[in-house]
Amino acid sequence: MINTLYNPYLFAIMTAWILAQTLKIPIHFIMTKEWRFNLILESGGMPSSHSTLVSCTTLLIGLFEGFQSPIFALALTMTVIVIYDATHVRREAGYHAERLNYIFNDILHGLPLKEENLREVIGHTPTQVVVGIILGIIIALIYYFNW
């Protein structure tokens, strides 16, 4: 009987997500020379923790349950939806926020009224998603070959 307090799938998946979120800090520093420790709690950025999470989950299910299993088909479907959302819908919302911030800055330039900018990075670039997928696959394979 499997110990219900230890779920190896969940352990691997959470490791992948935590690693992806943690890697955002040094990667951001390398790219901007600015430390932003709050990135560990934010969405967006490099790598895509959404892509890491779903790709790790899907590959683990395929490896352990079989690539012909219905649960793998469901996981793959959810992975495609999450990745599409991360690269298209959420990214487009980020572009809208960026444009609105420019409008607020132009309209309010010189006025004492201070408006808080909208979050601009809520989606991912294709590169961020690919790196997230690769990270998820690597972590899934590490766990698979060590079980």
Secondary structure, 3 states (H helix, E strand, C coil): CCCCCCCHHHHHHHHHHHHHHHHHHHHHHHHHCCCCHHHHHCCCCCCCHHHHHHHHHHHHHHHHHCCCCHHHHHHHHHHHHHHHHHHHHHHHHHHHHHHHHHHHHHHCCCCCCCCCCCCCCCCCCHHHHHHHHHHHHHHHHHHHHHC
